[in-house]
Amino acid sequence: MNLSRFSGASRGIGLIGGSALLLWSLAAPALAHHPFGMSEGSDLNAWQGLVSGIGHPLLGPDHLLFLLAIGFIGLGRPVAWVLPLLATGLLGAALTQVVPLSADLAPLAEALVSLSLALEGLIALGSLPSALLLPVMGCHGYLLGGMVVGAEATPLFAYFLGLFLGQGALLLAVCLGSRRWIAAIGENGRRLAAGIWIGIGAAFAWTALVA
């Protein structure tokens, strides 16, 4: 047995599990809010819109875990997915400005977005096609766009720019390191990570429905 490979896989699995559990513990206060207690909608200024656009998908546990999971799914050309994922996410955020989400449906929407983590686990296990990542990214974008419904043009543009920069940087880093990460944790580690994401997605969805 290659002990260094085993050690690397163990560290990788531990990092995956520890990060997921930490984000799980932070899920309740982080869902559906701007970072740093900022205002929403028409109360945003341009600077707040930019910072919120960068921070919201990175500080929201469900959105962050969704982006991180791209690294262990095992896409054939992971970097080639960055721009299509960003585009569908921004299209979803733009759609919210035209067809805003009803407050009554917000918990259900949060639950569905959380279940996207379980969907990613199933994609990693080969049970679902990778192409589903694109419409699911659009659903994430739709929920993120709800934070700026009613905003004026300048803060709205700044928020979208923030989404592009924040998610783009993380997706690029995750996709560039994808093959190295998969090699480090091995096939068993990848399947374990998929199982963790399925469990965390179900837990997030339950939290969104009962909170």
C-alpha positions as CSV (number, residue, x, y, z in Angstrom):
1,M,0.0,0.0,0.0
2,N,1.2,3.5,-0.8
3,L,1.2,5.1,2.6
4,S,1.6,8.6,1.3
5,R,-1.3,8.2,-1.0
6,F,-3.4,6.8,1.9
7,S,-2.4,9.7,4.1
8,G,-3.3,12.2,1.4
9,A,-6.7,10.6,0.9
10,S,-7.4,10.6,4.6
11,R,-6.5,14.3,4.9
12,G,-8.7,15.1,1.9
13,I,-11.6,13.2,3.3
14,G,-11.2,14.8,6.7
15,L,-11.1,18.2,5.1
16,I,-14.2,17.5,3.1
17,G,-16.1,16.2,6.1
18,G,-14.9,18.9,8.5
19,S,-15.7,21.7,6.2
20,A,-19.2,20.3,5.4
21,L,-20.0,19.8,9.1
22,L,-18.8,23.3,10.0
23,L,-20.9,24.9,7.2
24,W,-23.9,22.7,8.3
25,S,-23.6,24.2,11.8
26,L,-23.7,27.7,10.4
27,A,-26.6,27.0,8.0
28,A,-29.5,28.4,10.0
29,P,-28.3,31.9,10.5
30,A,-26.7,32.2,7.1
31,L,-29.6,31.2,4.8
32,A,-31.3,34.0,2.7
33,H,-29.5,37.0,4.1
34,H,-26.9,39.5,2.9
35,P,-23.4,39.2,4.4
36,F,-22.5,41.6,7.2
37,G,-26.1,42.5,7.9
38,M,-26.5,44.7,4.9
39,S,-29.7,46.1,3.6
40,E,-31.6,44.5,0.8
41,G,-33.4,45.6,-2.4
42,S,-33.9,49.3,-2.9
43,D,-31.8,50.2,0.2
44,L,-28.5,48.9,-1.3
45,N,-25.9,51.3,-2.6
46,A,-23.3,50.4,-5.2
47,W,-20.6,49.4,-2.8
48,Q,-22.9,47.3,-0.7
49,G,-24.2,45.7,-3.9
50,L,-20.7,44.7,-5.0
51,V,-19.6,43.4,-1.6
52,S,-22.9,41.5,-1.2
53,G,-22.6,40.0,-4.6
54,I,-19.1,38.7,-3.8
55,G,-19.9,37.6,-0.3
56,H,-23.4,36.1,-0.4
57,P,-22.7,33.0,-2.4
58,L,-19.4,32.4,-0.5
59,L,-20.9,32.8,3.0
60,G,-24.2,31.0,2.3
61,P,-23.4,27.3,3.2
62,D,-25.6,25.8,0.5
63,H,-24.3,27.9,-2.3
64,L,-20.6,27.5,-1.2
65,L,-20.9,23.7,-0.9
66,F,-22.5,23.6,-4.3
67,L,-19.6,25.4,-5.8
68,L,-17.0,23.3,-3.9
69,A,-18.5,20.0,-5.0
70,I,-17.7,20.8,-8.6
71,G,-14.2,19.7,-7.6
72,F,-14.9,16.1,-6.9
73,I,-17.7,15.4,-9.4
74,G,-15.1,14.3,-12.0
75,L,-16.0,16.5,-15.0
76,G,-14.1,15.7,-18.2
77,R,-13.0,19.3,-18.8
78,P,-13.7,21.1,-15.5
79,V,-12.4,24.5,-16.5
80,A,-14.6,24.6,-19.6
81,W,-17.6,24.5,-17.2
82,V,-16.7,27.8,-15.5
83,L,-18.2,30.3,-18.0
84,P,-21.4,28.3,-18.7
85,L,-22.0,27.9,-15.0
86,L,-21.5,31.6,-14.3
87,A,-23.7,32.5,-17.3
88,T,-26.6,30.3,-16.1
89,G,-26.3,31.6,-12.6
90,L,-26.5,35.2,-13.7
91,L,-29.4,34.4,-16.0
92,G,-31.2,33.0,-13.0
93,A,-30.4,36.1,-10.9
94,A,-31.7,38.3,-13.8
95,L,-34.9,36.2,-14.0
96,T,-35.7,37.0,-10.4
97,Q,-35.8,40.7,-11.2
98,V,-38.6,40.0,-13.7
99,V,-40.4,37.2,-11.9
100,P,-39.6,37.6,-8.2
101,L,-40.1,34.8,-5.8
102,S,-43.2,34.9,-3.6
103,A,-42.4,35.0,0.1
104,D,-44.7,32.1,0.6
105,L,-42.5,29.9,-1.6
106,A,-39.2,31.0,-0.2
107,P,-38.8,28.1,2.2
108,L,-39.6,25.6,-0.5
109,A,-37.1,27.3,-2.9
110,E,-34.4,27.2,-0.2
111,A,-35.1,23.5,0.3
112,L,-34.9,22.8,-3.4
113,V,-31.6,24.6,-3.8
114,S,-30.3,22.8,-0.8
115,L,-31.3,19.5,-2.4
116,S,-29.0,20.4,-5.3
117,L,-26.1,19.2,-3.0
118,A,-27.7,15.8,-3.0
119,L,-28.1,16.0,-6.8
120,E,-24.3,16.8,-7.0
121,G,-23.6,13.7,-5.0
122,L,-25.7,11.6,-7.4
123,I,-23.8,13.1,-10.3
124,A,-20.5,12.2,-8.7
125,L,-21.7,8.7,-8.3
126,G,-22.7,8.5,-12.0
127,S,-26.4,8.2,-11.3
128,L,-27.3,11.5,-13.0
129,P,-25.8,13.4,-16.0
130,S,-23.4,16.3,-15.4
131,A,-25.5,18.6,-17.7
132,L,-27.9,19.0,-14.8
133,L,-25.4,21.3,-13.1
134,L,-26.3,24.1,-15.5
135,P,-30.1,24.4,-14.7
136,V,-29.3,23.9,-11.0
137,M,-26.8,26.7,-11.1
138,G,-29.6,28.8,-12.6
139,C,-31.8,27.9,-9.6
140,H,-29.0,29.0,-7.3
141,G,-28.7,32.3,-9.2
142,Y,-32.5,32.8,-9.0
143,L,-32.4,32.6,-5.3
144,L,-29.3,34.8,-5.0
145,G,-31.0,37.4,-7.3
146,G,-33.9,37.7,-4.9
147,M,-31.7,39.7,-2.5
148,V,-31.7,42.7,-4.9
149,V,-35.2,42.8,-6.2
150,G,-36.2,46.4,-6.4
151,A,-32.6,47.8,-6.4
152,E,-31.7,50.7,-8.6
153,A,-29.6,50.1,-11.7
154,T,-26.2,50.9,-10.3
155,P,-26.3,48.7,-7.1
156,L,-28.0,46.0,-9.2
157,F,-25.2,46.0,-11.7
158,A,-22.7,46.1,-8.9
159,Y,-24.3,43.0,-7.3
160,F,-24.2,41.1,-10.5
161,L,-20.6,42.0,-11.0
162,G,-19.9,40.8,-7.4
163,L,-21.6,37.5,-8.2
164,F,-19.5,37.1,-11.3
165,L,-16.2,37.9,-9.5
166,G,-16.8,35.9,-6.4
167,Q,-18.3,32.8,-7.9
168,G,-15.9,33.0,-10.9
169,A,-12.8,33.1,-8.7
170,L,-14.0,30.2,-6.6
171,L,-15.1,28.1,-9.5
172,L,-11.9,28.7,-11.4
173,A,-9.8,27.6,-8.4
174,V,-12.0,24.6,-7.7
175,C,-11.9,23.5,-11.4
176,L,-8.2,24.0,-11.7
177,G,-7.6,21.8,-8.7
178,S,-10.2,19.2,-9.5
179,R,-8.0,16.5,-11.0
180,R,-5.4,16.9,-8.2
181,W,-8.1,16.7,-5.5
182,I,-9.7,13.6,-7.0
183,A,-6.3,11.9,-7.4
184,A,-5.5,12.7,-3.7
185,I,-8.7,11.3,-2.2
186,G,-9.1,8.4,-4.6
187,E,-12.3,6.8,-5.9
188,N,-13.4,5.6,-2.5
189,G,-12.9,9.1,-1.1
190,R,-14.8,10.6,-4.0
191,R,-17.7,8.3,-3.3
192,L,-17.6,9.2,0.4
193,A,-17.6,12.9,-0.4
194,A,-20.7,12.3,-2.6
195,G,-22.4,10.6,0.3
196,I,-21.5,13.5,2.6
197,W,-23.0,16.0,0.1
198,I,-26.2,13.9,-0.2
199,G,-26.6,13.9,3.6
200,I,-25.8,17.6,4.0
201,G,-28.2,18.6,1.2
202,A,-31.0,16.6,2.8
203,A,-30.2,18.2,6.2
204,F,-30.1,21.8,4.7
205,A,-33.4,21.1,3.0
206,W,-35.0,20.0,6.2
207,T,-33.7,23.1,8.0
208,A,-35.1,25.4,5.4
209,L,-38.6,23.8,5.7
210,V,-38.8,23.7,9.5
211,A,-37.0,26.9,10.4
